[in-house]
Amino acid sequence: MSITLDQVTKRYQGSPVVNDVSLEVGEGEFFVLLGPSGSGKSTLLRAIAGLTGVDHGRVALHGNDVTHVSARHRGVGFVFQNYALFRHMTVGENIEFALRVRRMRTEDRRQRRKELLRLVALEGMDDRLPTQLSGGQQQRVAVARALAHKPEVLLLDEPFGALDAKIREELRRTIRQVQRELKITTVLVTHDQEEAFALADRIGVMNLGRLLESGRPDELYDRPATRFVATFLGAANLLLAKQTEQGIRFGATPVNARRIEKLEGGREHEVVAVLRPEEIELAPTRDNLRTNYIATGVVEELVFTGALERIRVRMTSGPSDAHIGSNSHVDGHNTAAILDVTRTQHEQRVFPVVFGQSVAIGVRRIHVLPTPLSSYTVCAAETAAAERLSQHPFLIELAGRMKTRIAKRIDPALATCQGNAQTRISGVAVIAAQVKVAKQVEWLLWNGAAEVMVLPSQAVSPQRVLIHWADDAARRSTLAVAASLLRHVPAEAVYVGILPESRGGEGQRPLGVRTLLDARSEAQAVHGLEMRTELRFGAAAEELQRQLNEQVDQMLILGISDLSQLSREFAPLFAAPAAYSMMIVYRPARESDEQAASA
Amino acid sequence: MAGPGNSQELLAEIASRPGRDTVVSFVVKAAFITTSLLFLAALLFAPLITVFATALEKGFEIYFNSFKDSDTLAAIRLTLTVAAIVVPVNVVFGIAAAWSIAKFEFKGKSFLITMIDLPIAVSPVISGLIYVLLFGMQGWFGLWLQEHDISIIFAVPGIVLATMFVTFPYVARELIPLMQQLGNDEEEAAITLGAGGLMTFFHVTLPKIRWGLLYGVILSNARAMGEFGAVSVVSGHVRGVTTTMPLHIEILYQEYNFVGAFAVASLLTLLAVVTLIIKTLVEWRTGYKRK
């Protein structure tokens, strides 16, 4: 491996800007780090170069640990967004700088300079000053300068940021060409997905300091694992659907799309479906569709963009309440179910549409995200309480980041926690922290909720998330929920393994450490979640409570596989209204076993 | 130099925009220019001419003879010595202060910025008195200094200290905005290319800030040679020993030696004019480079 990052963390004023990033970039690979501004991608790149120190983790170049090696001795080439050419030196002097530092002979320097200028197609520009060059030319000089000392790794920080579109494309081609010719391992940082697609062998998508997913561009586009990647790489319509044994169901409409990918797990549950705009078909009636019908709709907007036609269709029937795209309102009043559709010239000729026309909507391919957290349902006994809870800042922040909706459910039965709910609860149930919270959690889980989130009124976005499960049967599902949640929260993840004190204490340590390592590697391998581990001794509930009270801004994710565990083992956690938020994950033991078996 | 450089660019840009003449009529423009020119003539050019006129009143011979006076020569020598000590020290301090303010975040940063401005805000007389209070006979260190036979007040070291105090904001004030504006990228680039600290400083940072630095040096030098108030308090006016040029001019004037006083004054004025010319050249040069 050319570049190896192991759990790299960089904090700024306490909160992590790069959060537990592990990454391997192969020899000669062109890796693009893609993310919105503030996602920590530039900081990560600077950490590789040594321009920024890391607070935790290791950086290795070609197998050598360089975590504590200064930028000067790492021997990487770095290209800055605003070129950072030495403005008082000519192009030639700029390029020769690294060689002069290394006291190379004058003739050899000349020779190398000529080679490099040819490589970036700037022959004969040696004696110009940077100010006499255009932006594109300056960045070419910067690339040549970064390559002068034959670095084994080339790092580019938004190199096209300050250039206009045409020059950008030209320079992009040059850089790709140079990279192929030299076979140099390259990491490029950008926020432009088009750029990432054009250049990358592999793309890593970052958000909130975490590396969410990495993979080949086509893989990431076709099978994203997270909402963020689905919507950041290209456009995507996100819809809530029910996964049943027969397939996907939007509201009451079952879809038998041929190319629906199967998801493991037998029980019917809510999932998030990704519909790419180009995979949606429009036809005058349902019978004219050549693909699976999902709904009817009305054309709301029509934009001609040359090769493609962009259409926005408002769904009038079918899964109109299932839409969770970014344009739907969180308060639930306006679940404006708008689908983005793009059509080629050919499709336009086959079925021309006009503004306001009614159409049948079909879909060629649906991708189901493997996330266990689909939507939030605020549960309360009366309307006012539900209204208040649905305005909770942390919940709104979380739902906004997850691009999902917050539904409200008023269930008077919640006050007494007696009897059964009329309908099964789907999505994450959210309740306010109060005295009777233990009973409510139990009731909700009994009535079909798979996750319950307990929110104290003053809870904020946590800095640290503790993860714990009661027994091994709950491990898998707890990790899945934790991974899904932590992709949307800029917090550190810590798995707390707790062994009973009575049984030999220290003698248990090897077993405990083993459990921790297993948990960590499973989180990493199956869910792409990087987490720390801590081993404690004592009673689980007291130990967790003690840690949660140590500092503010923490959250607990607790996994159980049996409802009785709540009152038997974790009662102290619910005894008094807590200051920290909690997510209780419940999968009945039988179901977990099945999942484990099928996996 | 960031301030003037920027506003010049801005003005140039505004001037190139269409419609710039529509608001201001010719009359207003002429009135403004005439007012400022008249003001300049009355307050600046007239005194300047008087200095040279009075100095040369009795012919060139007497004018040049007044420089043959040993006390006058000593005053010139002292002034140049003080400037030669103060300016380099200010350069080192100015770069260090500007660097730490522009490149690092630390506690007490805003306090440091305020402190750098202090000498400009405080009256020069007070600046001188501070040193008298510290090192004078009745001062904090007075007794100790006397025991060790070190004289600071009413001697050259006192003059150097007072001058340094008065002049030290100039270099730092010039460099702080410049360094903040230029950022760290070039230095970082140099480091990734393998350059060490010294090489980065001399080959990248120093060339980058050289015009701003020179401008600061010029201002600092002008003040160092012309300072009267602070120096007057600490010098003790010992003729030929602790009088700098401005002090010597005053002494000559008090003795009704107008030609002598104005001759030295004209020399000081010439130094100032030369400094201004260099400053203008630097400004022109930086403006040109900034394009």
Boltz contact constraints between the chains, C-beta under 6 A:
constraints:
  - contact:
      token1: [A, 49]
      token2: [B, 192]
      max_distance: 6.0
  - contact:
      token1: [A, 51]
      token2: [B, 188]
      max_distance: 6.0
  - contact:
      token1: [A, 71]
      token2: [B, 191]
      max_distance: 6.0
  - contact:
      token1: [A, 71]
      token2: [B, 192]
      max_distance: 6.0
  - contact:
      token1: [A, 72]
      token2: [B, 191]
      max_distance: 6.0
  - contact:
      token1: [A, 72]
      token2: [B, 194]
      max_distance: 6.0
  - contact:
      token1: [A, 78]
      token2: [B, 192]
      max_distance: 6.0
  - contact:
      token1: [A, 80]
      token2: [B, 185]
      max_distance: 6.0
  - contact:
      token1: [A, 84]
      token2: [B, 185]
      max_distance: 6.0
  - contact:
      token1: [A, 84]
      token2: [B, 186]
      max_distance: 6.0
  - contact:
      token1: [A, 84]
      token2: [B, 189]
      max_distance: 6.0
  - contact:
      token1: [A, 86]
      token2: [B, 186]
      max_distance: 6.0
  - contact:
      token1: [A, 86]
      token2: [B, 204]
      max_distance: 6.0
  - contact:
      token1: [A, 88]
      token2: [B, 207]
      max_distance: 6.0
  - contact:
      token1: [A, 97]
      token2: [B, 193]
      max_distance: 6.0
  - contact:
      token1: [A, 98]
      token2: [B, 193]
      max_distance: 6.0
  - contact:
      token1: [A, 98]
      token2: [B, 194]
      max_distance: 6.0
  - contact:
      token1: [A, 101]
      token2: [B, 194]
      max_distance: 6.0
  - contact:
      token1: [A, 101]
      token2: [B, 195]
      max_distance: 6.0
